[in-house]
Amino acid sequence: MSKIKFAVIGAGHIGKRHAEMIKREEEAELVAMVDIRSQEECGAQDFDVPFFTTIEELLNSGIEFDVANVCTPNGFHASQSLQILDAKRHVVCEKPMALSKKECEEVIFKSLQVSKQVFCVMQNRYSPPSAWIKDLIEQKILGDIFIVQLNCYWNRDERYYKPGGWKGKQDLDGGTLFTQFSHFIDIMYWLFGDIKNIQGKFADFTHKDTTDFEDSGIVNFDFINGGMGCINYSTSVAMQNLESSITIIGSNGSVKIGGQYMNEVEICNINGYEMPELAPTNPGNDYGQYKGSAANHNYVIQNVIDTLKGRNSATTNALEGLKVVEIIERIYDVRNESNLR
């Protein structure tokens, strides 16, 4: 059986996670890594593959690869995905797919031109509570959806926003919803569809000296498919993460999935329904290795292999990746308008 050959672009925390998951797969082979820093600075010596400082060096090396995993700062995702697609390779793009709908459209157009796949990394979809609630919604066991409340309360302090880094910069980070909470907006969209009639209030409580954007917001809207919802978020929580939760109120009952990373079913109160036993999840911790959602990257790599071998389809395709970016962009349009008043 031929192996799918991967190159990882970006050898930071998440890039190395991708590399580890690739090396664990029997049908995958890690053939190269790229980062502007040296292999030693990245701590990537143990991967024992050719290491380059630019994508151009990788492409000119003659090393054959099928897929490039783009694991660089957010602001580079679109341009580097286009570079890889130009070279006629598939792309696995970490979240967010880009920092604007326009950039996402350019990537999708190029992927269609060269007939290559773009996989968007939204690995929270693989967690047992997410898979369970998706099935619940699709079977309409909750009945009509009345209210959906998404709460994302995390700690991001000087341990995270370090001087000289890309995090917190408007052009490379993009904002709190892009970097911290796009996974949860993706879950909401995956479950309930698109939103309209967006309103919001935004504030910067504790990051005026460390970021270019707000750290907190209260956003409400209507779902196009019916019902109303809200997103309440902040990275100004003291000391440690508080929660990432989704509460769903329907005509047949209510459900709440909580925990730090939306990893625990806290309430299941549905008329005539018995809650099944779910597989355990790995909640991780605030700043340790592979917190919460990052524990599911193995499923992402498996899905890429299965899709390219014709056994499955992309769990999060490029159009869905675009939609999450577009929803965040519309929320930030409301923020920008409120700042002008």
C-alpha positions, 0 to 999 in steps of 0.5 A, spaced: 500 500 500 502 506 497 503 511 503 501 518 503 507 523 503 506 529 508 510 535 509 509 540 515 509 547 514 511 551 521 514 547 526 511 550 532 507 547 537 501 545 533 506 543 527 510 538 531 503 535 533 501 534 526 508 531 525 507 526 531 500 524 528 503 523 521 509 519 523 504 514 527 500 513 521 502 506 517 499 509 511 503 516 512 510 518 511 513 525 514 518 527 508 519 534 510 518 540 515 519 547 514 520 553 519 523 560 518 527 558 525 532 553 525 531 545 526 534 546 533 530 552 535 524 549 533 526 543 537 524 538 531 531 534 531 527 528 533 523 528 527 529 526 523 527 529 516 529 534 511 528 541 514 527 547 510 527 555 512 522 556 506 517 553 502 521 555 496 527 551 498 522 545 499 519 545 492 526 546 489 529 540 493 526 535 489 522 531 495 516 528 493 510 529 497 502 529 496 500 534 502 502 540 505 500 541 512 500 549 513 501 550 521 503 557 521 501 564 524 494 565 521 495 571 517 500 566 512 495 561 511 491 563 505 498 565 501 501 559 503 496 554 501 496 558 494 503 557 494 502 549 495 496 549 491 500 552 485 505 546 486 499 541 485 499 538 492 493 538 497 493 542 503 491 541 510 490 548 513 490 549 520 484 554 523 482 559 521 483 557 513 484 565 512 483 571 515 477 574 510 472 570 506 476 573 500 482 570 501 478 563 502 475 564 496 481 565 492 484 558 495 478 555 493 478 557 486 485 555 486 484 548 488 478 547 483 483 549 478 488 544 480 484 539 482 487 538 489 483 538 496 483 543 501 482 540 508 480 545 514 482 543 521 476 543 525 478 537 530 473 538 535 468 535 531 471 528 533 470 529 540 465 524 543 460 529 545 460 533 539 459 527 535 453 525 539 450 532 539 451 532 532 447 525 531 442 528 536 440 534 532 440 531 525 435 526 528 431 532 531 431 528 538 431 535 541 425 537 536 425 545 534 431 549 536 429 555 541 435 557 544 443 556 543 448 559 548 455 558 546 460 561 552 467 561 551 471 564 557 479 562 557 485 565 560 490 568 555 495 572 559 502 574 559 504 567 558 501 567 552 502 573 549 509 574 549 513 580 546 515 579 539 511 573 537 505 573 532 499 572 537 495 578 538 497 582 532 492 584 527 495 582 521 498 575 523 493 573 529 486 576 526 482 576 533 480 572 539 474 569 535 479 567 529 485 564 534 481 562 540 474 560 539 473 559 531 473 551 533 466 553 537 463 557 532 465 551 527 461 546 532 455 551 532 455 552 524 456 545 523 450 543 528 445 549 526 447 552 520 448 560 518 446 566 522 443 573 521 441 579 524 447 579 528 448 584 534 454 585 539 458 589 544 465 588 545 470 590 550 478 590 551 478 589 559 486 586 560 489 586 553 490 593 551 498 593 552 498 586 549 493 585 543 491 589 537 484 587 538 478 586 543 478 580 548 471 580 550 464 580 546 457 578 547 454 577 540 446 575 539 443 573 532 438 569 529 439 562 526 436 562 518 434 555 520 430 557 526 431 559 533 436 564 536 443 564 539 448 568 542 456 567 543 459 570 550 466 570 550 472 572 553 480 571 554 480 576 560 479 570 565 484 570 571 489 565 572 486 559 568 480 557 563 473 557 565 469 553 560 467 552 553 460 550 553 454 550 549 447 550 551 441 548 547 434 549 548 429 545 544 421 543 544 423 536 547 428 538 552 435 541 553 442 539 553 449 542 556 456 540 553 461 544 558 468 543 561 474 547 559 474 545 552 466 543 550 468 536 552 463 534 558 456 532 557 453 536 563 446 536 562 441 531 558 434 532 559 430 530 553 423 527 554 423 519 553 431 519 551 436 515 555 443 518 554 448 513 552 455 512 555 460 516 551 467 514 550 472 518 554 475 525 552 482 528 553 481 535 556 488 537 557 490 543 561 491 551 559 498 551 557 501 544 557 502 539 551 496 538 546 490 541 550 483 539 549 482 540 542 489 538 539 488 531 542 484 530 536 489 531 530 490 524 529 483 523 526 484 529 522 490 525 519 486 519 518 481 523 515 486 526 510 489 519 508 482 516 507 479 521 503 485 521 498 485 514 498 477 514 496 475 511 502 471 517 505 470 525 504 473 531 508 470 532 515 471 539 514 471 541 507 474 548 504 467 551 503 465 550 511 472 553 512 470 559 508 463 559 512 466 559 519 471 565 517 465 569 513 461 568 520 467 571 524 468 576 519 461 579 519 461 579 527 467 583 527 464 588 522 459 589 527 464 590 532 468 595 527 461 599 526 460 599 534 467 602 534 466 608 529 459 610 533 
